[in-house]
Amino acid sequence: MLKDKIDQKIIEYLKENSRESFVDIGKKLKLSESAVRRRVKNLLDSGTIKRFTLEMGEENVTSAIVLVSVDSATDTSKVSIKLAKLDGVKTVYEITGQYDITTIISASNISEINNSIDALRKIQGVIDTNTVIILRKII
């Protein structure tokens, strides 16, 4: 839970660049480094910030779109929740049409993509998948 607008600003700066120093953030907000550090610790302790992550440049990542069919006797939203917890799954959409769900999976190589797809197919209720590897992003 955010305490105030300063916490919101700190989060915005960290979203933009999680490596930005507390000193630099403090200068922008006219706060001391220790005040920023204390606020970030409080945001971590409260669960507002869960973790800091590394996002690799697209040239170092392989991605796939996986279309998923769910058994009609299974609650699609329950399958979606399980999919979202798998390693490599970046996005889960519930969709209309021939398939019920589409996911975006990213990993450092095809082998890791394949491991994620194998895990996806083992989820109860998944009856069919169609995978396409993304060759390049245009925009």
ABEGO torsion letter per residue (X at the ends): XBABAAAAAAAAAAAABAABBAAAAAAAAGBBAAAAAAAAAAAAAAGABABBBBBBBAAABBBBBBBBBBBAABBAAAAAAAAAABBGBABBBBBBEABABBBBBBBABAAAAAAAAAAAAABBGBABBBBBBBABBAX
